[in-house]
Amino acid sequence: MRRRVLAIVILGMLGSAPALAMGYSPGKAASNSPRSSATNWEIATLAGRKAYEQGNYRAAEEFFLVALKDAETLNPQNDDLAASLDDIATLYSHEGKYDQAESFYESSLAIQEAILGEDYPGLAASLNNLASFYYSESNYARAEPLFQRALTLTEKAVGADNPELATDLNNLAALYHAEGRFPQAEAAYRRSLAISEKARGPDDPELATTLNNLALLLVDQGKYDEAEHLCQRSLEIRERALGPDGPDVASAFDGMGWVYEHEGKYVQAESAYEGALAIRQKVFGQDHPEVASTLSNLASVYTDLGKYEQAEVGYQRSLAIREKLHAPDDRRVASTLTSLGALYRREGKYAQAEPLYQRSLEIRERLLGPDHPDVPSGLNNLAVLYQAEGRYKEAEPLFRRALASDEKALGSEHPHVASSLNNLASLYVLEGRYRDAEPLLRRSLAIKEKALGPEHPDLSPTLGELARVNQETGRLGEAEALYQRALGISEKALGPQHPDVAVIVNNLASLYVREGEYNKAEPLYQRSLESTEKALGPEHPNVATCLDNLADLQLRLYKQVNVEPLYQRSLAIREKALGPTHPEVGLSLNNLGVLYTRPGSYARAEEFFRHALAILEKSPSRHAATVYENLSRLYAAQHKRRKSAEMEAKARAVEARFNQQPQM
């Protein structure tokens, strides 16, 4: 399951800019607090809310503090004071001043309880505000009873079919979604939707938020067709009601982009996010926080498409906006740092990725504490980077800590725990520790099957890793059954041309190569190549991987005339997409060196091996050991025993360097 999250909108609270003071109308004068300065409170409150909506948080704070001071001149318990406390709390929460925000929310609720009594229906708004704050902090245990209490008060006051109840149901559903309680979340969203449709009709703009939220839940459940339909309906409702340039229309485009991205429809996702960006820049200007969010979404799709330069520009611009508008240790800054780090990791720019990952993790730990549910994703990201560099001994304790944190924060059966189990198991597979990996993968699979169902596409990566374990331990029949199950699930959920399906097809072909069934493997490698080219374009780095695999098979089939063009094209793709010093370029050069070794073109082979080493030693990469071993064989074939021994020693030294325990 992907850990990047598109904001589920808690009505009146979440999103890029949470709505202020849910339950209070802008400019509302205190009905029980007559005073000559009431107009001052109204003016300051309205001005603060306007500044907040424009992303001018410094001005918003100044106005809200003026309003608060004015409200405090009366008795210590009045509803204007509660409204001001709510406004400031929402602002502080958005700015990452969480301790202050919590205090203000609690004070506002206490005032209203004192004025109105604990069972007054009007308390639902403040209960939702405080619960929404806890939700945004991933403190679900404290949020749930508040959401439940708000729902109970509203239902008792207005009945089970009143549209006011839809808001509370939406909020509770969002909480269940975050906790991985998908059936409860879906039931609450659908009840909210049914109530609203019955009371307001099928085209009311207020339906659109719940439609979008339900669609995001369905994406996590792998129900892409219905999710796409709901997002399309949400978009049409908002365009009819608000015109083509309304900010809420941009949110509908976000939902469409999110669904398309998960479906592997990256070109459509790109178009949807570009639509959202155009609207937000037109409405809010270039430096608004919602513009920053959309830039990050768009950059994610550019990364999927292999458009790395455009992705970097998008992430850098998003980071600049967020650092300008928020504190340097804000969670949104940390999120963008993570995304930019992931891009650099994908490009093989490991030295640039590491400080971004480390800074992001430090922000989250300092701001939220080491046991917060947002921290494990930062640990996993840094561990994946170390794994890519071959720094397995440094990666393992991070993967283990992420798993322990997920279990502590979310419980042992949450899908995120399954993802952390998968990450640790994948490391063990790379290290050849198949006996350690298998129980982790089986536990991960059991969690996913229970939480998501036996046909969810998120099962496929776990099935694939489990198949690989069986393949490497000689249980080829079991491996094939697992690959076939993964393929069936993914084809059904995603369609036969999805790039994730192409990966499974490629892995199944590799199994057939292992079994010597080359006639079965070749059409699968061809299919994987064609699907990847169609989905991602002919110059995507994933295409290079497909070309390498097909070339390797051609070598085994002694069709050497077909091999060189495949390896050369792979090299050209990687040099163009990733740059001439990327580790994967080193792998392509090594492949060509192996190819030229066969017919006795030793000088040419050595040239490619030396070029590969220059890249891989600089990275540094564990794959350098493989190249040294190939050079050793090359020299041995020429009876250059001393040089052969030197290369073999260097291969062992590389392996030893990566196998050393890190200094921690």
C-alpha positions as CSV (number, residue, x, y, z in Angstrom):
1,M,0.0,0.0,0.0
2,R,1.4,3.4,-0.9
3,R,2.2,5.6,2.0
4,R,1.8,8.9,0.2
5,V,-1.6,10.2,1.2
6,L,-4.1,12.4,-0.5
7,A,-6.0,14.3,2.2
8,I,-9.4,12.9,3.1
9,V,-11.6,15.9,3.8
10,I,-13.1,15.9,7.3
11,L,-15.9,18.3,6.8
12,G,-15.0,21.6,8.3
13,M,-11.5,20.6,9.2
14,L,-9.1,18.9,6.9
15,G,-7.6,19.5,3.5
16,S,-4.8,21.9,2.5
17,A,-6.5,24.7,4.4
18,P,-8.8,23.5,7.1
19,A,-12.1,25.3,7.4
20,L,-12.3,27.6,10.5
21,A,-14.6,27.4,13.5
22,M,-17.0,24.7,12.4
23,G,-20.4,25.6,13.6
24,Y,-19.8,29.3,13.7
25,S,-20.9,31.6,10.9
26,P,-18.4,34.2,9.7
27,G,-19.1,37.5,11.2
28,K,-21.6,36.1,13.8
29,A,-22.0,38.5,16.7
30,A,-22.3,37.1,20.2
31,S,-26.0,36.6,20.7
32,N,-25.7,36.5,24.5
33,S,-23.0,39.1,24.9
34,P,-24.3,42.6,24.1
35,R,-21.5,45.2,24.0
36,S,-20.4,48.3,22.2
37,S,-17.3,46.7,20.8
38,A,-19.1,43.8,19.2
39,T,-18.4,45.2,15.7
40,N,-14.7,45.2,16.4
41,W,-14.8,41.4,17.1
42,E,-16.8,40.8,13.9
43,I,-14.4,42.9,11.8
44,A,-11.2,41.2,13.2
45,T,-12.7,37.8,12.9
46,L,-13.8,38.2,9.3
47,A,-10.4,39.7,8.4
48,G,-8.6,36.9,10.0
49,R,-10.7,34.3,8.3
50,K,-10.1,35.9,4.9
51,A,-6.4,36.1,5.5
52,Y,-6.3,32.5,6.5
53,E,-8.2,31.4,3.3
54,Q,-5.6,33.4,1.3
55,G,-2.7,31.6,3.0
56,N,-1.6,34.8,4.8
57,Y,-1.2,33.1,8.2
58,R,0.8,35.9,9.8
59,A,-1.9,38.4,9.2
60,A,-4.6,35.9,10.2
61,E,-2.9,35.4,13.5
62,E,-2.8,39.1,14.2
63,F,-6.5,39.6,13.4
64,F,-7.5,36.5,15.4
65,L,-5.5,37.7,18.5
66,V,-7.3,41.1,18.2
67,A,-10.7,39.3,18.1
68,L,-9.6,37.1,21.0
69,K,-8.6,40.0,23.2
70,D,-11.9,41.8,22.4
71,A,-13.9,38.7,23.3
72,E,-11.9,38.3,26.6
73,T,-13.0,41.8,27.7
74,L,-16.4,40.3,28.6
75,N,-17.0,37.6,31.1
76,P,-14.7,34.6,30.7
77,Q,-17.4,32.4,29.2
78,N,-19.1,33.6,26.1
79,D,-19.6,32.0,22.7
80,D,-17.6,34.7,20.8
81,L,-14.6,33.8,22.9
82,A,-15.1,30.1,22.1
83,A,-15.3,31.0,18.3
84,S,-12.1,32.9,18.5
85,L,-10.3,30.1,20.4
86,D,-11.5,27.7,17.6
87,D,-10.2,30.0,14.9
88,I,-6.8,30.4,16.5
89,A,-6.6,26.7,17.2
90,T,-7.2,25.8,13.6
91,L,-4.6,28.3,12.5
92,Y,-2.0,26.9,14.9
93,S,-2.8,23.4,13.9
94,H,-2.2,24.3,10.3
95,E,1.1,26.0,11.2
96,G,2.3,23.0,13.2
97,K,1.9,24.6,16.6
98,Y,0.2,21.5,17.9
99,D,0.5,22.0,21.7
100,Q,-1.0,25.5,21.4
101,A,-3.7,24.3,19.1
102,E,-4.8,21.5,21.4
103,S,-5.0,23.9,24.3
104,F,-7.2,26.4,22.5
105,Y,-9.5,23.7,21.1
106,E,-10.0,22.2,24.6
107,S,-10.6,25.7,26.1
108,S,-13.2,26.4,23.5
109,L,-15.0,23.1,24.1
110,A,-14.9,23.7,27.9
111,I,-16.5,27.2,27.5
112,Q,-19.3,25.8,25.4
113,E,-19.9,22.9,27.8
114,A,-20.2,25.4,30.7
115,I,-22.5,27.7,28.8
116,L,-24.7,25.1,27.1
117,G,-24.3,21.9,29.1
118,E,-22.6,18.6,28.1
119,D,-25.6,17.3,26.2
120,Y,-26.4,20.3,24.1
121,P,-26.5,19.4,20.4
122,G,-24.6,22.6,19.4
123,L,-21.5,21.1,21.0
124,A,-21.1,18.8,18.0
125,A,-19.3,21.4,16.1
126,S,-16.6,21.9,18.7
127,L,-16.4,18.2,19.4
128,N,-15.7,17.7,15.7
129,N,-13.1,20.4,15.7
130,L,-11.1,18.8,18.6
131,A,-11.6,15.3,17.2
132,S,-10.4,16.5,13.8
133,F,-7.3,17.9,15.4
134,Y,-6.6,14.6,17.0
135,Y,-7.2,12.9,13.7
136,S,-4.7,15.1,12.0
137,E,-2.2,14.1,14.7
138,S,-3.0,10.4,14.0
139,N,-4.2,10.2,17.6
140,Y,-7.2,8.1,16.7
141,A,-7.8,6.8,20.2
142,R,-8.6,10.3,21.4
143,A,-10.5,11.3,18.2
144,E,-12.9,8.4,18.0
145,P,-14.9,9.1,21.2
146,L,-15.3,12.7,20.3
147,F,-16.5,11.9,16.8
148,Q,-18.9,9.4,18.3
149,R,-20.2,11.9,20.9
150,A,-20.8,14.5,18.2
151,L,-22.7,11.9,16.1
152,T,-24.8,10.9,19.1
153,L,-25.7,14.5,20.0
154,T,-26.6,15.3,16.5
155,E,-28.7,12.2,15.9
156,K,-30.5,12.7,19.2
157,A,-31.4,16.3,18.3
158,V,-32.4,16.0,14.6
159,G,-33.1,12.3,14.0
160,A,-31.4,9.6,12.0
161,D,-32.2,11.0,8.5
162,N,-31.4,14.6,8.9
163,P,-28.6,16.0,6.5
164,E,-26.8,17.5,9.5
165,L,-26.0,13.9,10.5
166,A,-24.1,13.4,7.2
167,T,-21.2,15.6,8.4
168,D,-20.6,13.6,11.5
169,L,-20.8,10.3,9.6
170,N,-18.3,11.5,7.1
171,N,-15.9,12.5,9.8
172,L,-16.2,9.1,11.6
173,A,-15.8,7.3,8.3
174,A,-12.5,9.2,7.7
175,L,-11.3,8.0,11.0
176,Y,-12.2,4.4,10.3
177,H,-10.4,4.7,6.9
178,A,-7.2,6.0,8.6
179,E,-7.3,3.1,11.1
180,G,-7.7,0.5,8.3
181,R,-11.2,-0.4,9.3
182,F,-12.4,-0.3,5.8
183,P,-15.9,-2.0,6.1
184,Q,-16.9,0.4,8.9
185,A,-15.6,3.3,6.9
186,E,-17.5,2.3,3.8
187,A,-20.8,1.8,5.7
188,A,-20.5,5.2,7.3
189,Y,-19.7,7.0,4.0
190,R,-22.5,5.3,2.2
191,R,-25.0,6.1,5.0
192,S,-23.8,9.8,4.9
193,L,-24.2,9.8,1.1
194,A,-27.7,8.2,1.3
195,I,-28.9,10.8,3.9
196,S,-27.6,13.7,1.9
197,E,-29.0,12.5,-1.4
198,K,-32.4,11.9,0.1
199,A,-32.5,15.3,1.8
200,R,-30.8,17.5,-0.8
201,G,-31.1,15.6,-4.1
202,P,-28.3,13.9,-6.2
203,D,-26.7,17.1,-7.5
204,D,-26.2,19.1,-4.3
205,P,-22.6,20.4,-4.0
206,E,-22.3,19.2,-0.4
207,L,-22.4,15.6,-1.7
208,A,-19.2,16.1,-3.6
209,T,-16.9,15.9,-0.6
210,T,-18.4,12.6,0.6
211,L,-18.2,11.2,-3.0
212,N,-14.5,12.1,-3.1
213,N,-13.8,10.6,0.3
214,L,-15.6,7.4,-0.5
215,A,-13.7,7.2,-3.8
216,L,-10.4,7.4,-1.9
217,L,-11.5,4.6,0.4
218,L,-12.5,2.5,-2.6
219,V,-9.0,3.1,-4.1
220,D,-7.5,1.6,-1.0
221,Q,-9.8,-1.3,-1.3
222,G,-8.8,-1.8,-5.0
223,K,-12.3,-0.9,-6.3
224,Y,-11.0,1.4,-9.0
225,D,-14.0,1.4,-11.4
226,E,-16.4,2.6,-8.8
227,A,-13.9,5.0,-7.4
228,E,-13.4,6.6,-10.8
229,H,-17.2,6.9,-11.3
230,L,-17.6,8.6,-8.0
231,C,-14.8,11.1,-8.6
232,Q,-16.2,11.9,-12.1
233,R,-19.6,12.5,-10.5
234,S,-18.1,14.7,-7.8
235,L,-16.3,16.7,-10.5
236,E,-19.5,17.2,-12.6
237,I,-21.5,18.3,-9.5
238,R,-18.9,20.9,-8.6
239,E,-18.5,22.2,-12.1
240,R,-22.3,22.7,-12.5
241,A,-22.7,24.3,-9.1
242,L,-19.5,26.4,-8.9
243,G,-18.3,26.9,-12.5
244,P,-15.1,25.5,-14.0
245,D,-12.7,27.6,-11.9
246,G,-13.9,27.0,-8.3
247,P,-11.4,25.8,-5.7
248,D,-13.6,22.8,-4.9
249,V,-13.4,21.8,-8.6
250,A,-9.6,21.6,-8.1
251,S,-10.2,19.2,-5.2
252,A,-12.3,17.1,-7.5
253,F,-9.5,17.0,-10.1
254,D,-7.2,15.9,-7.2
255,G,-9.5,13.0,-6.6
256,M,-9.5,12.0,-10.3
257,G,-5.8,12.2,-10.4
258,W,-5.4,10.0,-7.4
259,V,-7.6,7.3,-8.8
260,Y,-5.9,7.5,-12.2
261,E,-2.5,7.3,-10.7
262,H,-3.4,4.1,-8.8
263,E,-4.9,2.6,-11.9
264,G,-1.6,3.2,-13.8
265,K,-3.3,5.7,-16.0
266,Y,-0.5,8.2,-15.6
267,V,-1.2,10.4,-18.6
268,Q,-4.8,10.9,-17.4
269,A,-3.5,11.5,-13.8
270,E,-1.1,14.1,-15.2
271,S,-4.0,15.9,-17.0
272,A,-6.2,15.9,-13.8
273,Y,-3.5,17.3,-11.6
274,E,-2.6,20.0,-14.2
275,G,-6.2,21.0,-14.2
276,A,-6.2,21.3,-10.4
277,L,-2.9,23.3,-10.5
278,A,-4.3,25.8,-13.1
279,I,-7.4,26.5,-11.0
280,R,-5.5,27.0,-7.8
281,Q,-2.9,29.3,-9.3
282,K,-5.6,31.3,-10.9
283,V,-7.6,31.6,-7.7
284,F,-4.9,31.7,-5.0
285,G,-1.8,32.9,-6.8
286,Q,1.6,31.2,-7.1
287,D,2.6,30.8,-3.5
288,H,-0.5,29.4,-1.8
289,P,-0.3,26.1,0.3
290,E,-2.8,24.4,-1.9
291,V,-0.6,25.2,-4.9
292,A,2.3,23.5,-3.1
293,S,0.1,20.4,-2.5
294,T,-0.9,20.2,-6.2
295,L,2.7,20.6,-7.3
296,S,3.7,17.6,-5.2
297,N,0.9,15.5,-6.6
298,L,1.9,16.4,-10.2
299,A,5.6,15.8,-9.5
300,S,4.6,12.3,-8.2
301,V,3.0,11.5,-11.6
302,Y,6.0,12.9,-13.4
303,T,8.2,10.5,-11.4
304,D,5.9,7.6,-12.4
305,L,6.3,8.6,-16.0
306,G,10.1,8.9,-15.8
307,K,10.0,12.7,-16.3
308,Y,12.5,13.3,-13.6
309,E,13.6,16.8,-14.4
310,Q,10.0,18.0,-14.4
311,A,9.4,16.1,-11.1
312,E,12.4,17.8,-9.5
313,V,11.2,21.2,-10.5
314,G,7.8,20.5,-9.1
315,Y,9.1,19.2,-5.8
316,Q,11.6,22.1,-5.4
317,R,8.9,24.7,-6.1
318,S,6.5,23.0,-3.6
319,L,9.3,22.9,-1.0
320,A,10.1,26.6,-1.5
321,I,6.4,27.5,-1.0
322,R,6.1,25.5,2.1
323,E,9.3,26.7,3.7
324,K,8.2,30.3,3.0
325,L,4.7,29.8,4.5
326,H,5.4,27.4,7.3
327,A,8.1,26.8,10.0
328,P,11.2,25.0,8.8
329,D,10.2,22.0,10.9
330,D,6.6,21.8,9.6
331,R,5.2,18.4,8.7
332,R,4.3,19.6,5.2
333,V,8.0,20.6,4.7
334,A,9.0,17.1,5.9
335,S,6.5,15.5,3.4
336,T,8.0,17.4,0.5
337,L,11.6,16.6,1.6
338,T,10.6,12.9,1.6
339,S,9.2,13.1,-1.9
340,L,12.2,14.9,-3.3
341,G,14.5,12.3,-1.5
342,A,12.5,9.5,-3.1
343,L,13.0,11.1,-6.5
344,Y,16.8,11.4,-6.0
345,R,16.9,7.8,-4.8
346,R,15.1,6.7,-7.9
347,E,17.6,8.6,-10.0
348,G,20.5,7.0,-8.2
349,K,21.5,10.3,-6.5
350,Y,21.9,8.6,-3.2
351,A,24.2,11.3,-1.7
352,Q,21.5,13.9,-2.4
353,A,18.7,11.8,-1.1
354,E,20.1,10.8,2.3
355,P,20.2,14.3,3.9
356,L,16.7,15.0,2.7
357,Y,15.4,11.7,4.2
358,Q,17.3,12.4,7.4
359,R,16.0,15.9,7.8
360,S,12.5,14.8,7.1
361,L,12.8,12.1,9.8
362,E,14.3,14.5,12.3
363,I,11.4,16.9,11.8
364,R,8.8,14.3,12.4
365,E,10.6,12.9,15.5
366,R,11.2,16.3,17.0
367,L,7.7,17.6,16.2
368,L,5.6,14.5,16.9
369,G,7.8,12.2,19.1
370,P,9.5,8.9,18.2
371,D,6.3,6.8,18.6
372,H,4.0,8.8,16.3
373,P,2.5,6.9,13.4
374,D,4.1,9.3,10.9
375,V,7.6,8.3,12.0
376,P,7.8,4.7,10.6
377,S,7.4,5.9,7.0
378,G,10.4,8.1,7.5
379,L,12.4,5.2,8.9
380,N,11.3,2.9,6.0
381,N,12.3,5.5,3.5
382,L,15.8,5.9,4.9
383,A,16.1,2.1,5.1
384,V,15.1,1.6,1.5
385,L,17.8,4.1,0.5
386,Y,20.4,2.2,2.4
387,Q,19.2,-1.0,0.9
388,A,19.5,0.5,-2.6
389,E,23.1,1.4,-1.8
390,G,23.8,-2.2,-0.5
391,R,24.1,-0.9,3.1
392,Y,22.1,-3.8,4.4
393,K,23.4,-3.8,7.9
394,E,22.3,-0.1,8.3
395,A,19.0,-0.7,6.7
396,E,17.9,-3.6,9.0
397,P,17.6,-1.8,12.3
398,L,15.6,1.0,10.7
399,F,13.2,-1.5,9.1
400,R,12.9,-3.3,12.5
401,R,12.2,0.0,14.3
402,A,9.6,1.0,11.7
403,L,7.8,-2.3,12.2
404,A,7.8,-2.0,16.0
405,S,6.5,1.6,15.8
406,D,3.7,0.7,13.3
407,E,2.6,-2.2,15.6
408,K,2.6,0.0,18.7
409,A,0.7,2.9,17.0
410,L,-1.7,1.0,14.8
411,G,-2.0,-2.5,16.2
412,S,-0.6,-5.7,14.8
413,E,-3.3,-6.2,12.1
414,H,-3.1,-2.8,10.3
415,P,-2.2,-2.9,6.6
416,H,0.8,-0.5,7.3
417,V,2.2,-3.2,9.5
418,A,2.0,-5.6,6.6
419,S,3.9,-3.1,4.5
420,S,6.6,-2.8,7.1
421,L,6.8,-6.6,7.3
422,N,7.2,-6.7,3.5
423,N,10.0,-4.2,3.6
424,L,12.1,-6.1,6.2
425,A,11.4,-9.4,4.4
426,S,12.6,-7.9,1.0
427,L,15.9,-7.0,2.7
428,Y,16.3,-10.5,3.9
429,V,15.6,-11.8,0.4
430,L,18.4,-9.6,-1.0
431,E,20.7,-11.0,1.7
432,G,19.7,-14.6,0.9
433,R,18.1,-15.0,4.3
434,Y,15.1,-16.8,2.9
435,R,14.3,-18.7,6.1
436,D,14.0,-15.3,7.9
437,A,12.0,-13.7,5.2
438,E,9.3,-16.4,4.7
439,P,7.5,-16.1,8.0
440,L,7.4,-12.3,7.7
441,L,5.9,-12.5,4.2
442,R,3.3,-15.1,5.3
443,R,2.3,-12.9,8.2
444,S,2.1,-9.9,5.9
445,L,-0.1,-11.8,3.5
446,A,-2.4,-12.9,6.3
447,I,-2.8,-9.3,7.5
448,K,-3.6,-8.1,4.0
449,E,-6.0,-10.9,3.2
450,K,-7.9,-10.1,6.5
451,A,-7.9,-6.4,6.1
452,L,-8.3,-6.0,2.4
453,G,-9.7,-9.2,1.1
454,P,-8.2,-12.0,-0.9
455,E,-8.4,-10.2,-4.3
456,H,-6.9,-6.8,-3.4
457,P,-4.0,-5.7,-5.6
458,D,-1.9,-4.9,-2.6
459,L,-1.5,-8.6,-2.0
460,S,0.5,-8.9,-5.2
461,P,3.9,-7.5,-4.0
462,T,3.8,-9.9,-1.0
463,L,2.8,-12.9,-3.2
464,G,5.6,-11.9,-5.6
465,E,8.3,-11.8,-2.8
466,L,7.0,-15.1,-1.4
467,A,7.2,-16.6,-4.8
468,R,10.8,-15.4,-5.1
469,V,11.6,-17.1,-1.7
470,N,10.1,-20.3,-3.0
471,Q,12.0,-19.9,-6.3
472,E,15.4,-19.4,-4.6
473,T,14.8,-22.3,-2.3
474,G,14.0,-24.7,-5.1
475,R,10.2,-24.9,-4.6
476,L,9.5,-24.0,-8.1
477,G,6.0,-25.3,-8.3
478,E,4.9,-23.3,-5.3
479,A,6.7,-20.3,-6.7
480,E,4.8,-20.6,-10.0
481,A,1.4,-20.9,-8.2
482,L,2.1,-17.7,-6.2
483,Y,3.2,-15.8,-9.3
484,Q,0.0,-16.9,-11.1
485,R,-2.2,-15.9,-8.2
486,A,-0.5,-12.4,-8.1
487,L,-0.9,-12.1,-11.8
488,G,-4.6,-13.1,-11.7
489,I,-5.4,-10.6,-8.9
490,S,-3.5,-7.7,-10.6
491,E,-5.0,-8.3,-14.0
492,K,-8.5,-8.4,-12.6
493,A,-8.0,-5.2,-10.5
494,L,-5.7,-3.2,-12.8
495,G,-6.2,-4.5,-16.3
496,P,-3.7,-6.5,-18.4
497,Q,-1.6,-3.5,-19.5
498,H,-0.9,-2.0,-16.1
499,P,2.8,-1.5,-15.4
500,D,2.5,-3.4,-12.1
501,V,1.1,-6.4,-14.1
502,A,4.1,-6.1,-16.4
503,V,6.4,-6.6,-13.4
504,I,4.7,-9.8,-12.3
505,V,4.8,-11.1,-15.9
506,N,8.5,-10.4,-16.0
507,N,9.0,-12.2,-12.7
508,L,7.1,-15.3,-13.9
509,A,9.2,-15.3,-17.0
510,S,12.3,-15.3,-14.8
511,L,11.0,-18.4,-13.1
512,Y,10.6,-20.2,-16.4
513,V,14.1,-19.3,-17.3
514,R,15.2,-20.8,-14.0
515,E,13.3,-24.0,-14.9
516,G,14.9,-24.0,-18.4
517,E,11.5,-23.4,-20.1
518,Y,12.7,-20.7,-22.4
519,N,9.8,-21.1,-24.8
520,K,7.4,-20.1,-22.0
521,A,9.6,-17.3,-20.8
522,E,10.2,-15.5,-24.2
523,P,6.6,-14.5,-24.9
524,L,6.2,-13.3,-21.3
525,Y,9.3,-11.1,-21.5
526,Q,8.0,-9.7,-24.8
527,R,4.6,-9.0,-23.2
528,S,6.2,-7.3,-20.2
529,L,8.3,-5.1,-22.5
530,E,5.3,-4.1,-24.7
531,S,3.1,-3.3,-21.7
532,T,5.8,-1.2,-20.0
533,E,6.5,0.7,-23.2
534,K,2.7,1.4,-23.7
535,A,2.1,2.5,-20.1
536,L,5.3,4.4,-19.4
537,G,6.7,5.3,-22.8
538,P,9.6,3.8,-24.8
539,E,12.3,5.7,-22.9
540,H,11.3,4.9,-19.3
541,P,14.0,3.2,-17.1
542,N,11.7,0.2,-16.5
543,V,11.8,-0.5,-20.3
544,A,15.6,-0.8,-19.9
545,T,15.1,-3.6,-17.3
546,C,12.8,-5.4,-19.6
547,L,15.3,-5.2,-22.4
548,D,18.1,-6.6,-20.2
549,N,16.0,-9.6,-19.3
550,L,15.0,-10.3,-22.9
551,A,18.6,-9.9,-24.0
552,D,19.8,-12.4,-21.2
553,L,17.2,-14.9,-22.5
554,Q,18.4,-14.4,-26.1
555,L,21.9,-15.2,-24.9
556,R,20.7,-18.4,-23.4
557,L,19.0,-19.3,-26.6
558,Y,22.3,-18.6,-28.5
559,K,20.5,-15.8,-30.5
560,Q,23.5,-13.5,-30.0
561,V,22.7,-11.4,-33.1
562,N,19.6,-10.1,-31.2
563,V,21.4,-9.4,-28.0
564,E,23.6,-6.4,-28.7
565,P,20.9,-4.1,-29.9
566,L,18.8,-4.8,-26.8
567,Y,21.7,-4.1,-24.4
568,Q,22.7,-1.0,-26.4
569,R,19.1,0.4,-26.3
570,S,19.0,-0.3,-22.6
571,L,22.2,1.6,-22.0
572,A,20.9,4.5,-24.1
573,I,17.7,4.7,-22.2
574,R,19.4,4.7,-18.8
575,E,22.0,7.3,-19.8
576,K,19.3,9.6,-21.1
577,A,16.7,9.1,-18.3
578,L,19.1,8.7,-15.3
579,G,22.3,10.3,-16.3
580,P,25.7,8.8,-17.3
581,T,26.8,8.1,-13.7
582,H,23.7,6.3,-12.4
583,P,24.4,2.8,-11.0
584,E,22.0,1.2,-13.5
585,V,24.1,2.6,-16.3
586,G,26.9,0.7,-14.6
587,L,24.8,-2.5,-14.8
588,S,24.2,-1.9,-18.5
589,L,27.9,-1.5,-19.2
590,N,28.6,-4.7,-17.2
591,N,26.0,-6.6,-19.4
592,L,27.8,-5.4,-22.6
593,G,31.1,-6.4,-21.1
594,V,29.8,-9.9,-20.5
595,L,28.4,-10.0,-24.0
596,Y,31.7,-9.0,-25.6
597,T,33.6,-11.6,-23.4
598,R,31.9,-14.5,-25.2
599,P,33.2,-14.1,-28.7
600,G,36.7,-13.2,-27.4
601,S,36.6,-9.5,-27.8
602,Y,38.5,-9.2,-24.6
603,A,39.8,-5.6,-25.0
604,R,36.4,-4.3,-25.7
605,A,34.9,-6.3,-22.8
606,E,37.5,-4.9,-20.4
607,E,36.8,-1.4,-21.5
608,F,33.1,-1.8,-20.6
609,F,33.9,-3.5,-17.3
610,R,36.3,-0.7,-16.3
611,H,33.7,2.0,-17.2
612,A,31.1,0.1,-15.1
613,L,33.5,0.0,-12.2
614,A,34.2,3.7,-12.4
615,I,30.5,4.3,-11.9
616,L,29.7,1.6,-9.3
617,E,32.7,2.2,-7.1
618,K,31.8,5.9,-6.9
619,S,28.1,5.2,-6.0
620,P,29.2,3.1,-4.0
621,S,27.4,-0.1,-5.0
622,R,27.5,-3.7,-4.0
623,H,27.2,-4.6,-7.7
624,A,30.8,-3.6,-8.1
625,A,31.7,-7.0,-6.7
626,T,29.9,-8.7,-9.6
627,V,31.9,-6.6,-12.1
628,Y,35.2,-7.5,-10.4
629,E,34.2,-11.1,-10.6
630,N,33.5,-10.8,-14.3
631,L,36.9,-9.1,-14.8
632,S,38.5,-11.9,-12.9
633,R,36.9,-14.4,-15.3
634,L,38.0,-12.3,-18.3
635,Y,41.6,-12.3,-17.2
636,A,41.5,-16.0,-16.4
637,A,40.3,-16.7,-19.9
638,Q,43.4,-14.9,-21.1
639,H,45.6,-16.8,-18.6
640,K,46.4,-13.6,-16.8
641,R,46.3,-15.3,-13.4
642,R,47.8,-12.5,-11.3
643,K,45.3,-10.0,-12.6
644,S,42.5,-12.5,-12.2
645,A,43.4,-13.1,-8.5
646,E,43.6,-9.3,-7.9
647,M,40.1,-8.8,-9.3
648,E,38.8,-11.7,-7.2
649,A,40.3,-10.2,-4.1
650,K,38.7,-6.9,-4.9
651,A,35.3,-8.6,-5.3
652,R,35.7,-10.1,-1.8
653,A,36.8,-6.8,-0.4
654,V,33.6,-5.1,-1.7
655,E,31.4,-7.8,-0.3
656,A,33.3,-7.5,3.1
657,R,32.9,-3.7,3.1
658,F,29.1,-4.0,2.7
659,N,28.8,-6.9,5.2
660,Q,30.6,-5.0,8.0
661,Q,28.4,-3.9,10.9
662,P,27.8,-0.2,10.8
663,Q,29.1,2.1,13.5
664,M,25.9,3.2,15.2
